Amino acid sequence: MLTVKTPDEALEVIRGSFCCIAGEENVPLDQAAGRVLCKDIYASEYVPGFDRSAVDGYAVRAADTFGCTDAIPAILEKQAGIEMGSGAEPLRPGCCAPIPTGGALPEGADAAVMQELAEDYGDGTVGITKPAAPGMNIIYRGDDVYPGKPVLKRGKVLSARHIGALAAMGMCEVPVYERIRVGIISTGDELVEVEKTPAAGQIRDVNTAMLAALCREMGCDTVEYGIVRDEEKLIGSMLDRALNECHMVLMSGGSSVGEKDAACRIMAARGEILFHGIAMKPGKPTILCKSGKKPVIGLPGHPGAAFLVSRLLLPQLLCSIGGREVRRYPVQARLAEPVSANHGRAQYTAVKLMDNGENVVAVPARGQSGLITNLAYSDGFFCIPRDTEGAAAGETVQVYLYDN
C-alpha cells in the first residue's frame, strides 16, 4: 500500500531530511562555469582601480563650463590627449583633454563632456556647448566593487556573467563544491540496450540515457550501471555498488506494488523509506529513501513519468546535498485547449510553447506517461492542482521550462 505525499510535501521532506554531502575544491577560473560556489565571495580590491571616462570626448573641470551654450561656448585650451592604458598630465584650469571611453581621468578633472557637445577649432582650443556637472560621465574608482563588498553568494551556479565578475577581481581559482555523482540503474526483464533491436515484448532502455542527460544538464556527473533484471539479489547488489560510488542513486522500474515490484523492499533494507507515493500524475509510485546521508529515488519505469518526477525532485535534492540554490522562474502562457484532471492528484502536463503574436500559448503534449516522444515535443510543464476539474482553454497557466 502506498503512503502518498503531495508534491509540496515531498519537497518539504527533502528539505528536512538531507544536508550537503559534497566536498569542496578549488578549480581554475576557466573551468568554473556551471560549478557551484562553496563560499561567499567578497571583493579584495577596487574595480575599477581608477576614475575613468564613460564616454568619448573631453576631460574637463566642470566649473570651466559653467553657463556655456551653443551661442556662447566655453573656450578651453586643448592639452595632450589621454591614451588608453596610461595616465596623463594633470588638467590645468581652463583646459580640456581628449579622452576615450575607459580612459583614466587626469588629476584636476571632475567631468567628461561627450564628443558631440564639443568642437575642436583647430587652433589649440575646443568649444564646449553644454555645461558639465561634477561627476558627469565619470565612473569612479570602486564604483563596481570595493574591498569587502559582497559579490557572489555561496550556492550560486556560476555562469558567464559571474565568471566575468571573478575575472575583474583577479580570481584565478574559484572555491566550488565537487560535482554530485548520480548513479543510474534501470530495472526490468523487458528492457534491452539501446543499440539492440527489441524482440516481442521487449523495449529499449530509455531511462538510463534520458536520466543521465537530465542529471548532466543540472551539472552532475553520472555513473550508468545499465539494465538489471527483476531479481532482488541482483538489484540489491547493484544498488549497494551505486551507493558506495555515488552521492545519489536514481533507480527506475519496480517502484509500484506488484509482485515483482521489489524496489521498496530493497531500499528499506538499506535505509529509511521517507515516502512511497506522490499524489501526482504521472509518477504516483515514486519512492524516496535515505541510505546514510544519501538519497535513493525509486522512479516509475515509464519514461515520461520518470522524467517529470526527476525534474520535480532533483533541483531540491541538488540544493540539499550539493549546496546549490534553487531558483525557478515560470513563464505565463495561455492554454490552447482544455485539459481535464480531477484524479485526486496533482496533474503535470507537458506543453509546447508557441507565440501567436499576442500571447505565449501552451499547447498540451497529449499521450500516456510511457510515450517519451511527447516530452521531446514539449518545452516545459504546468501543474493542475489536485481536486481540480482541469484547466479551460484560454486559462493562464504557469509553465516551468525544462531548461530553467
C-alpha positions in Angstrom: 0.0 0.0 0.0 1.3 3.4 -1.0 1.7 6.2 1.7 1.1 9.2 -0.5 2.6 12.7 -0.2 1.5 15.7 -2.1 4.3 17.2 -4.4 4.8 20.1 -1.9 5.0 17.7 1.0 7.5 15.6 -0.9 9.8 18.6 -1.5 9.4 19.6 2.2 10.5 16.0 3.2 13.6 16.5 1.0 14.4 19.9 2.6 14.1 18.5 6.1 15.9 15.2 5.6 19.1 15.9 3.6 22.1 18.1 4.1 25.1 19.0 2.0 27.4 16.0 1.4 29.5 17.4 -1.4 33.2 18.0 -0.8 34.9 21.3 -1.6 37.7 22.0 -4.1 39.4 24.9 -6.0 39.2 24.9 -9.8 40.8 27.2 -12.4 38.7 30.1 -13.4 38.3 28.8 -17.0 36.8 25.6 -15.6 34.4 27.2 -13.1 31.4 27.7 -15.4 28.5 25.5 -14.3 30.1 24.8 -10.9 28.5 25.7 -7.6 30.3 28.2 -5.3 31.0 26.7 -1.8 32.0 30.1 -0.2 30.7 33.6 -0.3 32.9 35.8 -2.5 33.9 39.3 -1.3 35.9 41.8 -3.3 39.5 42.3 -2.2 40.3 45.3 -4.4 38.8 48.3 -6.1 37.2 47.7 -9.5 37.8 49.9 -11.5 41.0 50.8 -9.9 41.0 54.4 -11.1 38.5 57.1 -12.1 37.7 56.8 -15.8 35.5 58.3 -18.6 32.3 56.7 -19.6 32.2 58.5 -23.0 34.5 59.5 -25.9 35.0 63.3 -25.5 36.9 65.7 -23.3 38.0 65.6 -19.7 37.2 69.0 -18.1 36.9 70.9 -14.9 33.1 71.3 -14.6 33.5 74.9 -13.3 35.2 75.9 -16.5 32.0 75.1 -18.5 29.5 77.0 -16.3 26.9 78.9 -18.3 28.1 77.8 -21.7 25.6 77.5 -24.6 25.6 76.8 -28.3 25.7 80.5 -28.9 28.3 81.2 -26.2 30.5 78.1 -25.9 33.2 77.8 -23.2 36.6 78.1 -25.0 39.1 75.8 -23.4 42.8 75.1 -24.3 43.4 71.6 -25.5 46.0 69.6 -23.7 47.6 66.4 -24.9 45.2 63.5 -25.3 44.8 60.7 -22.9 46.0 57.2 -24.1 44.2 54.0 -23.1 46.2 52.1 -20.6 48.3 55.0 -19.4 47.9 58.0 -17.2 48.0 61.7 -18.2 49.4 65.0 -17.1 47.2 66.9 -14.6 44.5 69.0 -16.2 45.2 72.7 -15.8 42.4 75.3 -15.1 40.8 76.5 -18.3 41.9 73.4 -20.2 40.4 70.2 -21.6 42.0 66.9 -22.7 40.7 64.4 -25.3 39.7 61.2 -23.6 38.4 57.9 -24.9 35.8 55.7 -23.2 37.5 53.9 -20.4 40.4 56.4 -20.3 41.9 57.4 -17.0 40.6 60.7 -15.8 43.5 63.1 -15.2 44.1 64.8 -11.9 42.2 68.1 -11.7 39.3 66.9 -14.0 35.9 66.1 -12.5 33.7 65.5 -15.5 33.8 64.3 -19.1 31.9 66.0 -22.0 30.7 63.9 -24.9 32.4 64.5 -28.3 29.0 65.6 -29.7 28.9 68.6 -27.3 32.3 69.9 -28.2 34.0 71.4 -31.3 37.7 71.4 -32.0 38.6 74.7 -33.6 41.9 73.5 -34.9 43.9 76.3 -33.3 44.6 74.5 -30.0 41.2 75.4 -28.4 37.9 73.5 -28.0 34.5 74.9 -27.7 32.1 73.3 -25.1 28.4 73.9 -25.9 26.7 72.5 -22.8 27.8 72.9 -19.2 29.0 69.8 -17.3 28.2 68.9 -13.7 30.8 67.4 -11.4 30.8 63.6 -11.9 29.1 63.7 -15.2 30.0 60.7 -17.4 32.6 59.5 -14.8 33.0 56.0 -13.5 34.8 56.4 -10.1 37.3 54.1 -8.6 35.4 51.3 -6.8 32.0 52.1 -8.4 31.8 48.4 -9.4 33.2 46.8 -6.3 35.4 47.8 -3.3 37.3 45.8 -0.7 34.9 43.9 1.5 31.8 44.3 -0.8 29.8 41.0 -1.1 29.9 39.9 -4.8 28.5 36.3 -5.0 26.7 34.1 -2.5 27.6 30.5 -1.7 25.4 28.2 -3.7 25.4 30.2 -6.9 25.7 28.2 -10.1 28.3 30.1 -12.0 27.6 31.3 -15.5 29.4 33.6 -17.9 28.4 36.8 -16.2 29.7 35.5 -12.8 33.0 34.4 -14.4 33.4 37.9 -15.8 33.0 39.4 -12.3 35.5 37.0 -10.8 38.0 37.8 -13.6 37.6 41.5 -12.9 38.7 40.9 -9.4 41.7 38.8 -10.4 40.4 35.5 -9.1 42.4 32.7 -10.9 41.0 29.9 -8.8 37.4 29.5 -7.6 36.2 27.6 -4.5 33.4 25.2 -5.5 31.6 22.1 -4.4 32.6 18.9 -6.1 30.2 17.7 -8.7 27.4 15.5 -7.4 27.8 11.9 -8.8 24.4 10.3 -9.6 24.2 6.6 -10.1 21.5 5.4 -12.6 20.0 1.9 -12.6 17.3 0.6 -14.9 15.4 -2.5 -13.8 13.1 -4.7 -15.8 13.1 -8.1 -17.6 11.6 -6.4 -20.6 14.5 -4.0 -21.2 17.2 -4.3 -23.8 20.2 -1.9 -24.6 19.6 1.0 -26.9 21.7 -0.5 -29.6 19.7 -3.7 -29.8 16.6 -4.5 -31.7 13.8 -5.4 -29.3 12.1 -8.8 -29.7 8.4 -9.3 -29.0 7.6 -8.0 -25.5 10.8 -6.1 -25.2 11.6 -2.3 -25.2 14.7 -0.3 -25.3 16.1 1.2 -22.1 15.2 4.8 -22.5 15.6 5.8 -18.8 19.3 5.4 -18.5 20.2 7.7 -21.3 17.4 10.2 -20.6 18.1 10.5 -16.8 21.9 10.7 -17.3 21.3 13.5 -19.8 19.0 15.3 -17.3 21.5 15.0 -14.5 24.3 16.3 -16.7 22.1 19.2 -17.7 21.9 20.0 -14.0 25.6 20.0 -13.5 26.1 16.5 -12.2 28.4 13.7 -13.1 26.7 10.3 -13.8 27.6 6.6 -13.4 25.4 4.5 -15.6 25.0 0.9 -14.3 22.8 -0.3 -17.1 20.0 -2.8 -17.0 19.4 -5.1 -14.0 16.9 -8.0 -14.3 13.9 -8.2 -11.9 15.7 -10.2 -9.2 16.0 -8.8 -5.7 19.5 -10.1 -5.1 20.8 -8.6 -8.4 19.1 -5.3 -7.9 20.3 -5.1 -4.2 23.9 -5.8 -5.2 23.9 -3.1 -7.9 22.3 -0.6 -5.5 25.0 -1.3 -2.9 27.7 -0.7 -5.5 26.0 2.6 -6.6 25.6 3.8 -3.1 29.3 3.1 -2.4 30.4 5.0 -5.6 27.9 7.9 -5.8 26.2 10.7 -3.8 22.7 9.8 -5.0 21.0 7.0 -6.9 18.1 7.0 -9.4 16.6 3.6 -9.9 13.7 3.3 -12.4 11.3 0.4 -12.5 9.8 -1.8 -9.8 8.5 1.1 -7.7 4.8 0.1 -7.8 3.2 -2.6 -5.6 3.1 -5.5 -7.9 4.5 -9.0 -7.2 7.8 -8.2 -9.0 8.0 -4.6 -7.9 10.7 -5.1 -5.3 12.3 -1.6 -5.2 10.7 -0.6 -1.9 11.7 -3.7 -0.1 15.3 -3.4 -1.5 15.6 0.2 -0.4 14.0 -0.4 3.0 16.7 -3.0 3.7 19.4 -0.3 3.1 17.8 2.8 4.7 14.7 4.7 5.7 11.8 5.0 3.4 10.8 8.7 3.6 7.7 8.2 1.4 6.3 5.8 -1.1 3.9 7.6 -3.4 3.4 11.2 -4.6 -0.1 12.4 -5.3 0.8 13.4 -8.9 0.0 12.2 -12.3 2.2 10.8 -13.8 4.6 9.5 -11.2 2.4 8.3 -8.3 4.5 5.2 -7.2 7.7 7.2 -6.7 9.8 6.2 -3.7 12.3 8.3 -1.7 14.8 6.5 0.6 17.6 7.9 2.8 20.5 5.5 3.0 23.0 7.0 5.4 23.1 10.6 4.2 22.4 9.7 0.6 19.1 9.8 -1.3 17.8 7.0 -3.4 14.9 7.7 -5.7 12.7 4.8 -6.9 11.2 6.1 -10.2 8.4 4.7 -12.3 9.6 2.7 -15.3 7.6 4.7 -17.8 10.0 7.3 -19.2 7.6 10.2 -19.2 6.7 9.7 -15.6 10.4 9.1 -14.7 11.4 12.4 -16.4 8.7 14.6 -14.8 9.2 13.2 -11.3 13.0 13.7 -11.7 12.5 17.2 -13.0 10.4 18.0 -9.9 12.6 16.4 -7.2 16.2 16.7 -8.5 16.5 20.5 -8.1 15.6 20.4 -4.4 17.8 17.3 -3.9 20.8 19.1 -5.5 20.1 22.1 -3.3 20.1 19.9 -0.2 23.1 17.6 -0.9 25.0 19.7 -3.4 24.8 23.1 -1.8 23.3 24.9 -4.8 20.5 27.4 -4.8 17.2 26.5 -6.4 15.5 29.2 -8.5 12.5 28.6 -10.7 11.0 31.2 -13.0 7.7 30.1 -14.5 6.5 31.5 -17.9 2.9 32.7 -18.1 1.1 31.2 -21.1 -2.5 30.8 -22.3 -3.7 27.2 -22.6 -4.5 26.4 -26.3 -7.1 23.8 -25.4 -8.8 22.4 -22.3 -7.1 19.8 -20.1 -9.2 17.6 -17.9 -8.0 16.4 -14.5 -9.6 15.6 -11.1 -7.8 12.3 -10.3 -7.3 13.4 -6.6 -3.7 14.0 -7.7 -1.8 17.0 -8.9 -1.5 16.5 -12.7 1.6 17.6 -14.5 1.1 18.2 -18.2 3.9 18.7 -20.7 3.3 21.6 -23.2 4.8 23.1 -26.3 5.1 26.9 -26.2 4.0 29.0 -29.2 3.9 32.7 -29.9 0.7 33.8 -31.7 1.8 37.4 -31.9 -0.3 38.5 -28.9 0.3 35.8 -26.2 2.6 32.9 -25.4 0.4 29.9 -26.0 0.8 26.5 -24.3 -0.2 23.5 -26.4 -0.6 20.3 -24.4 1.5 17.3 -25.4 -1.1 14.6 -25.3 -0.3 11.0 -24.5 0.4 8.4 -21.9 3.4 8.6 -19.5 5.2 5.9 -21.4 5.3 7.9 -24.6 8.7 9.7 -24.5 8.3 11.4 -27.8 5.6 13.7 -26.3 8.3 15.1 -24.0 10.7 15.6 -26.9 8.0 17.7 -28.5 7.4 19.8 -25.4 9.3 22.8 -23.8 8.1 22.6 -20.2 5.2 21.6 -18.0 2.4 23.1 -15.8 0.6 21.7 -12.8 -3.2 21.3 -12.3 -3.7 21.1 -8.5 -5.3 18.0 -7.0 -9.1 18.0 -6.6 -9.4 20.5 -9.5 -11.6 19.7 -12.5 -9.0 20.7 -15.0 -7.9 23.8 -16.9 -10.0 25.6 -19.5 -8.9 26.8 -23.0 -7.6 30.3 -22.7 -6.7 30.0 -19.0 -3.4 31.4 -17.9 -1.0 28.7 -16.6 2.5 28.8 -15.1 4.8 26.8 -17.3 8.1 25.7 -15.9 10.7 25.3 -18.6 12.9 22.2 -18.7 16.0 24.4 -19.3 15.2 26.8 -16.4 
